[in-house]
């Protein structure tokens, strides 16, 4: 049943992907915090697209940094069931194993598989609580979980009703497009998703993320408000000081939330095909339902500036039941320009 | 009743005056000689308590065998620690608001066995066929009653019982169709007569004469009883004696309850024959449920111990505050303690029922071993109205399909409907999908 009479809340976005294995996946959690603070979006579900307990712990720690007391469902980490993928990334160790003066610096609340949810069920459950057309999904990993979501009994009509768009932070559509390991991990699922997913699909290729990378300087400059910050720890542990972080997932999130804001250009409609090695190709026309994002060089600096404003924002105050901040519970903050420009580009 | 040299039919009744018919328990004489032993049927009952449970005093901390000290609310079930599984993390997403606003009590009860988000309305109600009724539809023709619906509190079917949700949602567990709930029987006398068909088909004169002389139903079937006893072996004769004695005991309780309901003013309008004491009422209803299972009158039952959202007080244990207001304690330790005591009191009643089932021999085991008793609530934390990690116990062995004595915790958000599908499987009813189920529970963890 649709609620009546009240204004729609900001769009709810489910984020599923290899979030623990790519820094832009963790940065995306911070980006949602910044968007939430401005009343522009809500992160409704957070999940890994491959099973990894260590990954779930990492993602939950970063999520809890921004939302220490999540309400039911939100703040929970989903992932598929199956053999755990190995994870020895230094960023994970830097966060999960970092000691403070009185023990672990970041509380790890995910102790075992039972502290996580099935990602398909979690996304389905959270979608059901959204108004029609007021949800989006961002996928930044293998499509296995979303295909399972489509196959859940009764879920497909709900996806059609609730989800305005699916944005894929996978693939590559530039001149030297190489295979994407996230696609190669489950080629069959990627093909099924592209063929059967019932809403418009927009893909964000690696070339976009590299063009609007998150600036390395921001980690040392913009997070000083926190005595310890998991994203700074993760970046330092990655061992590539001074290297900007490709921001494919950030671009996907921004497009999912503000598709008409003109931060990027869009390809004409067409078809994305998936090769057996995980390579993706886009062919315009043919009545296709797919598009992909294209960097607009004139807007690049503005987008990068937006990353730092949003990603480096302190934890947003929450409403009484975890809802959007209200004037009553939000401390005074300096005015910030809205993410969506006053006159949205087509 | 006709007894031949062959095995006694499972559906044998002792018949008497009017429509009086007393079904028999499972007897050795019902097993054909020189043939494989007949396996007793599996029975399923859902016992529902409202307003959530104090989870801090309910959940066993660790997965695995129930070896350590039980939490306070489970302590009354100490004798059954090897007969039960405590399930963790089962969730009813359809009980959540999902844009429908307030009304968690109406939603959680309406969705508990139907597995869907019920329509928010006081008039145009809509739920779905509940899992107990899906089972009853399949196997109900094998018993006198496809299912039994019991309650103890309130069976109003109309009006607003929670923020725009019809009382049909808060007061029923079983739904025969999308729009037809099956109201529970509250009055022990009515349940007794439904089970044994005594007064219903009697003439007014017969009813009046029976009431005047307070004759037992057993008197009416005495002729059949004697004929049967002469054909039974000593073990079956003892079983039959015990069974008939249990019926007589229920009759005595009923008579006592009827006297009490006249002599004691409970302060509430009560239907005739309902004892004012909660424990006594529960005992009567659960004793009759035991008999119904024992005699294979039904294999499926729902029992709403009190209606969802009830503000019933528990003066029996010195709690004058309403149950529902207590659960919204907002951290007040006095109110929290009262909630815990009410929860304990409920499990004390449950223990009595389980004792009865366990002490009822059947085949090589007992009635509890051949049953699946689900005890739980549609909310976990009644203060915050949470719909995840719903308090759920599965007691009994389901005829050997379940290995109890353990705490099993599933992943978060695991649909309660997965449990329902699994229960349906164990009852021999195979349904492809149910509610928002994403699959079955891992039987290796249950069985």
Interface residues (C-beta under 8 A of the other chain):
Chain A: X1 X2 X3 X72 X73 X76 X78 X81 X113 X114 X115 X116 X117 X118 X120 X121 X122 X124 X125 X128 X129 X130 X131 X152 X153 X154
Chain B: X63 X88 X89 X91 X93 X96 X97 X98 X99 X100 X101 X117 X119 X120 X386 X387 X388 X409 X410 X411 X412 X413 X414 X415 X433 X436 X437 X438
